[in-house]
Amino acid sequence: MKKRILIVEDDESLARVTELSLSDAGYLVTKARDGAQGLAMHQAEGYDLILSDLQLPGLDGMALLREVKRMGPTPVIMMTAYGSIDSAVEAMKLGAFDYLTKPFSQEELKLLAVKALRMASLEEENRALKRELAGKYGLESLVGKSPRMQEAFDLLAKVAPAEANVLLLGESGTGKELAARAIHSLSPRREGPFVTVNCSAIPESLLESELFGHVKGAFTGAIREKAGKFESAEGGTIFLDEIGDMALAMQAKLLRAIAEREIERVGGGKPFAVDVRVVSATLKDLARAVKEGSFREDLFFRLNVVAITLPPLRDRKGDIPFLATHFLKQFGKPGCAVDKEAMRILEGYDWPGNVRELENVLERALVFSGGGRIGPEHLPEGLRERRKTYGRVALELPEGGLNLEDLERALILEALERYGWNQTRAAAFLGLTRPTLIYRMEKYGFAKPEGGLTNPPQL
């Protein structure tokens, strides 16, 4: 498709020569005699490139440039017979692609037009890629309809547009990196880089250099200057995974970087500012680590501006069918399905590896099923043999029989204790309505304990 160029020039002779030259080069060219007309035409048609004189009647070239850049990323080349360093600098600051001083050759203009259109095309490809990545790593990449996941989604959506540091909590495999990417993709920093650092995977002696960089000769093996991850994340987000494994000495340096918003390369004597948002994650209880003295309290408060907990899969088993559909689609097999018996096995497993383990199990099952229906025979043997348990009550039938009423009482108590006596969440976990749960709580004499449980079950 031919590129469309708008020439805004009140010199009819120059406008005509430029139109013929660019038309011969294969462009669709339109002319406007002043800034107001040119702006109206661009608003209506949306041109790929605008060539504008600086001195125009009415709305001048600088004003036109401001309005065009406010509307979008269309490149603008300024033309003037009154060129000066000041006007060139002002035009470039306002977003002009380049600046030509009259008289100029038509060959020079055509080369500049090719360069501007090529750059605009690359920028559009970059924006499209970032939109695709935003879709991939936005909230839609985190699957779940359970109440606890919905709470996490709400918090992620609220905190993403802010600049606050975020601490992601949860077991390994619950999706903390996906959540960090979602925060970045939904934030004003989405156009900037997203940089990940696994603090537990880097030796303590190298972590400072990895985060802040080093100068040549800073230590043995530092044969050249190196930028750190904080510099690489400039204008974007840095994700510090497994932050709870960081040594105390390194914690002090990280605290300074976050508090002062500046870093200093290893071996360098001059700190410099960085503009980075910090999202961190850990599977450890940092509050306990602070009490035990293995994690700095001041750093904990800097990181823990907003804390979001991602629940383990065993606490949201109702999401397993949705996750299975999501992963099968991701594997390129949207028509494949998990049959009822296999799904019962998946929902009966405790998933110590959480969502990551489920993904691996489904990928394996897909291989053994040949891309067709996934049945129990396609699941790992250990999964098929595993028996579902609820807290202290096993569903293996005992030799002497089982009292169903005692089992119901125990299950209700387990659910209430698990969810801090939140009746709505406990009812959802048990597959009951809240009124039904309240009825059964009254039946068994359960009440939220003040100092202890009233009428605890005896099995």
Residue pairs with C-beta under 8 A, 6 or more apart in sequence:
2 26
2 27
2 28
3 27
3 28
3 48
3 49
3 117
4 27
4 28
4 29
4 30
4 45
4 47
4 48
4 49
5 22
5 27
5 28
5 29
5 30
5 47
5 48
5 49
5 50
5 51
5 113
6 29
6 30
6 31
6 32
6 38
6 41
6 42
6 45
6 47
6 49
6 50
6 51
7 15
7 18
7 19
7 22
7 29
7 30
7 31
7 32
7 51
7 52
8 31
8 32
8 33
8 34
8 35
8 37
8 38
8 50
8 51
8 52
8 53
8 56
8 61
8 64
9 15
9 18
9 31
9 32
9 33
9 51
9 52
9 53
9 79
10 33
10 34
10 53
10 55
10 56
10 57
11 53
12 33
14 102
15 31
15 33
16 31
17 106
18 29
18 51
18 106
18 109
19 29
19 31
21 106
21 109
21 110
22 29
22 109
22 110
22 113
23 29
25 110
25 113
27 113
30 41
30 45
30 47
32 38
32 41
34 56
34 57
34 58
34 59
35 52
35 56
35 57
35 58
35 59
35 60
35 61
35 63
35 64
36 58
36 59
38 50
38 52
38 64
39 59
39 64
39 67
39 68
41 47
42 50
42 68
42 71
42 74
43 71
46 72
46 74
47 74
48 74
48 117
48 120
49 74
49 75
49 76
49 77
49 113
49 116
49 117
49 120
50 64
50 68
50 74
50 75
50 76
50 77
51 76
51 77
51 79
51 109
51 113
52 61
52 64
52 65
52 76
52 77
52 78
52 79
53 61
53 78
53 79
53 80
54 60
54 61
54 62
54 78
54 79
54 80
54 82
54 87
54 91
55 61
55 80
55 81
55 82
56 64
59 67
61 78
61 80
61 91
62 90
62 91
62 94
64 76
65 76
65 78
65 91
65 94
65 95
65 96
66 94
68 74
68 76
69 76
69 94
69 95
73 120
73 123
73 124
73 127
74 120
75 97
75 116
75 117
75 119
75 120
76 95
76 96
76 97
77 96
77 97
77 98
77 99
77 100
77 109
77 112
77 113
77 116
78 91
78 96
78 98
78 99
78 100
79 100
79 101
79 102
79 104
80 87
80 99
80 100
80 101
80 102
81 101
81 102
81 103
83 99
83 101
83 102
87 99
88 99
91 99
92 99
97 112
97 116
97 119
98 112
98 115
98 116
100 108
100 109
100 112
130 190
130 191
133 185
134 185
134 186
134 190
137 178
137 181
137 182
137 184
137 185
138 182
138 185
138 186
139 153
139 156
139 157
139 182
139 186
141 178
141 181
141 182
142 149
142 152
142 153
142 156
142 175
142 178
142 179
142 182
143 319
143 322
143 323
143 326
144 150
144 152
144 153
144 316
144 319
144 322
144 323
145 318
145 319
145 322
146 311
146 315
146 316
146 318
146 319
146 428
147 424
147 425
147 428
148 311
148 315
148 316
148 425
149 310
149 311
149 316
149 319
152 179
152 308
152 309
152 310
152 311
155 306
155 308
156 179
156 182
156 183
156 186
156 308
157 186
159 166
159 183
159 306
159 308
160 182
160 183
160 184
160 185
160 186
160 187
161 186
161 187
161 188
162 187
162 306
163 277
164 305
164 306
165 258
165 277
165 278
165 279
165 280
165 302
165 303
165 304
165 305
165 306
166 180
166 183
166 278
166 279
166 280
166 305
166 306
166 307
166 308
167 243
167 279
167 280
167 281
167 282
167 286
167 303
167 304
167 305
167 306
167 307
167 308
168 176
168 179
168 180
168 279
168 280
168 281
168 282
168 307
168 308
168 309
168 310
169 176
169 281
169 282
169 283
169 307
169 308
169 309
169 310
170 176
170 281
170 283
170 309
170 310
170 311
170 312
171 283
171 312
171 354
172 283
172 353
172 354
172 356
173 313
173 353
173 354
173 355
173 356
173 357
174 310
174 311
174 312
174 313
174 354
174 355
175 310
175 354
175 355
176 241
176 281
176 310
177 196
177 239
177 241
177 281
179 308
179 310
180 194
180 196
180 237
180 239
180 279
180 281
181 194
181 239
183 237
183 279
184 190
184 194
184 236
184 237
184 239
184 277
184 279
185 194
187 237
187 277
189 235
189 236
189 237
189 277
191 235
192 233
192 234
192 235
192 236
192 237
193 232
193 233
193 234
193 235
193 236
193 237
194 233
194 236
194 237
194 239
195 229
195 232
195 233
195 236
195 237
195 238
195 239
196 238
196 239
196 241
197 210
197 211
197 229
197 238
197 239
197 240
197 241
198 241
198 242
199 207
199 240
199 241
199 242
199 243
199 245
199 246
200 241
200 242
200 245
201 242
202 210
204 247
204 250
207 246
207 247
207 250
208 250
208 253
208 266
209 218
209 219
209 222
209 226
209 228
209 266
210 228
210 229
211 228
211 229
211 230
211 253
211 254
211 257
211 263
212 228
212 230
212 231
212 253
212 257
212 263
212 264
212 265
212 266
213 225
213 226
213 227
213 228
213 230
213 231
213 263
213 265
213 266
214 222
214 225
214 226
214 228
214 265
214 266
214 267
214 268
215 222
215 225
215 265
215 266
215 267
215 268
216 222
216 223
216 224
216 225
216 267
217 267
218 265
218 266
218 267
218 268
219 266
219 267
222 266
222 267
225 265
228 263
228 265
229 238
230 238
230 257
230 263
230 274
230 276
231 263
231 274
233 274
233 276
234 274
234 275
234 276
235 275
235 276
236 276
236 277
237 276
237 277
237 278
237 279
238 276
238 277
238 278
238 279
239 279
239 280
239 281
240 254
240 278
240 279
240 280
240 281
241 280
241 281
242 281
242 282
242 283
243 280
243 281
243 282
243 286
243 303
244 282
244 283
244 284
244 286
244 289
244 295
245 282
245 284
246 254
248 294
248 295
248 296
251 295
251 296
251 299
252 296
252 299
254 299
255 296
255 298
255 299
255 302
256 262
257 263
257 274
258 278
258 299
258 302
258 303
259 302
260 271
261 273
261 274
261 275
261 276
262 271
262 272
262 273
262 274
263 271
263 272
263 274
264 270
264 271
264 272
278 303
280 303
286 295
286 300
286 303
286 304
287 300
289 295
290 296
290 297
290 300
312 351
312 354
313 319
313 320
313 323
313 351
313 354
313 355
313 357
313 358
314 350
314 351
315 418
315 429
317 347
318 428
320 343
320 346
320 347
320 358
321 338
321 343
323 355
323 358
323 359
324 338
324 343
324 346
324 358
324 362
327 358
327 359
327 362
327 363
328 334
328 336
328 337
328 338
328 362
328 366
331 362
331 363
331 366
333 366
333 371
336 366
336 369
336 371
336 372
336 373
336 374
337 373
337 374
338 346
338 362
338 365
338 373
338 374
339 373
339 374
339 375
339 376
341 375
341 376
342 365
342 374
342 375
342 376
342 378
342 379
345 376
345 379
345 383
345 384
345 386
346 358
346 361
346 379
346 383
348 386
348 387
348 388
349 383
349 386
349 388
350 386
350 388
350 389
351 357
351 358
353 360
361 379
361 380
361 383
362 374
364 378
364 380
365 374
365 378
365 379
366 374
366 378
368 377
368 378
369 375
369 378
376 384
387 394
387 395
387 396
388 395
389 395
390 410
390 411
390 414
391 410
391 414
391 418
392 410
392 414
392 459
393 407
393 410
393 411
393 414
393 459
403 459
406 457
406 458
406 459
408 440
409 444
409 457
410 457
410 459
411 430
412 426
412 430
412 437
412 440
412 441
412 444
412 446
413 446
413 453
413 456
413 457
415 426
415 429
415 430
416 423
416 426
416 441
416 446
418 426
418 429
419 425
419 426
419 429
421 448
421 449
423 434
423 437
423 438
423 441
424 434
426 437
427 433
427 434
427 436
427 437
430 437
432 440
441 447
444 455
444 457
445 454
445 455
446 453
446 454
446 455
447 454
